[in-house]
Amino acid sequence: MNPDDKAIDSHYGIGGLLQAILDGLAASGIDCDALGPADLAPVDEFHTRGKEATLELAARAQLRPGLDFLDIGCGLGGSVRHVAAEHACNATGIDLTAEYIEVARQLADLAGLSGRVAFEHGSALALPFADASFDVVWTEHAQMNIADKDCFYREINRVLRPGGRLVFHDIFQGEGGVPHYPTPWAQSTELSALAAPEEARAAISAAGMGIIDWFDKSAHSLQWFRSALQRMQETGPPPLGLHLLMGPTAADKFHNVMRNLEQGRITIVQGVACKHAPEQASGLDE
């Protein structure tokens, strides 16, 4: 059974998030009346390596103007706004956390993109979209709370058009044992639903998609976490950053992800799968 939706919403929805972001923008000297998508990158890219990883994933997605794009687990909508602004795609985001969707819509309005993006509150296991609605489905650090991987990937396959791409940036269970908690996605094992990489690959294939690229980004991610924690220790948290989304245990969550990577308890992967494409994973690391 998938962890309780209310528990997930409670974990991520901390309350007062929009005001915290506005205060952080002001403290950073950013004018909200002239806000650009890049100004929000420190806080609205809620995944390992932030905007850097989003740019990599966008290149893997082979985006071009006019494509219909869906981000599942979109958080505050940073990737959705980036894809709309930089690639002229018809970009939609969906997330289970009501506060994230509310804030995503308000940030899109502040950035002048409200007419070019759409955000839906809903479950990845019952997507409110018709079959074959999207050319690209994108997910970054979303499936770790979803126990029913088969249903998750079947829904993605359902809403993809033939030849459409799934691009993902995800955390999987490593061989080093149970991860240390709390982490950004779970306070404890009860809310976590990590799958081993081979389990995810099998579920993707069973859903009707062929994996065409698989890149282990664990070493790169570990370096990023070490650098981020060092900066935080030297200067403290910045006015605008991912700590605003994680509450008072943010430092512990960052530290535990770093430890989990060091000890092989988690692995971080970027990959691409194509609907009705043959299985031909490269198996290459970057």
Secondary structure as GFF3:
##gff-version 3
##sequence-region A 1 286
A	DSSP	alpha_helix	5	12	.	.	.	ID=ss1
A	DSSP	alpha_helix	17	27	.	.	.	ID=ss2
A	DSSP	three_ten_helix	32	34	.	.	.	ID=ss3
A	DSSP	three_ten_helix	37	40	.	.	.	ID=ss4
A	DSSP	alpha_helix	41	44	.	.	.	ID=ss5
A	DSSP	alpha_helix	50	61	.	.	.	ID=ss6
A	DSSP	beta_strand	68	72	.	.	.	ID=ss7
A	DSSP	alpha_helix	78	87	.	.	.	ID=ss8
A	DSSP	beta_strand	90	95	.	.	.	ID=ss9
A	DSSP	alpha_helix	98	110	.	.	.	ID=ss10
A	DSSP	beta_strand	117	121	.	.	.	ID=ss11
A	DSSP	beta_strand	134	140	.	.	.	ID=ss12
A	DSSP	three_ten_helix	143	145	.	.	.	ID=ss13
A	DSSP	alpha_helix	149	159	.	.	.	ID=ss14
A	DSSP	beta_strand	160	173	.	.	.	ID=ss15
A	DSSP	three_ten_helix	189	191	.	.	.	ID=ss16
A	DSSP	alpha_helix	197	207	.	.	.	ID=ss17
A	DSSP	beta_strand	209	216	.	.	.	ID=ss18
A	DSSP	alpha_helix	218	235	.	.	.	ID=ss19
A	DSSP	three_ten_helix	242	245	.	.	.	ID=ss20
A	DSSP	three_ten_helix	247	249	.	.	.	ID=ss21
A	DSSP	alpha_helix	250	262	.	.	.	ID=ss22
A	DSSP	beta_strand	266	275	.	.	.	ID=ss23
###
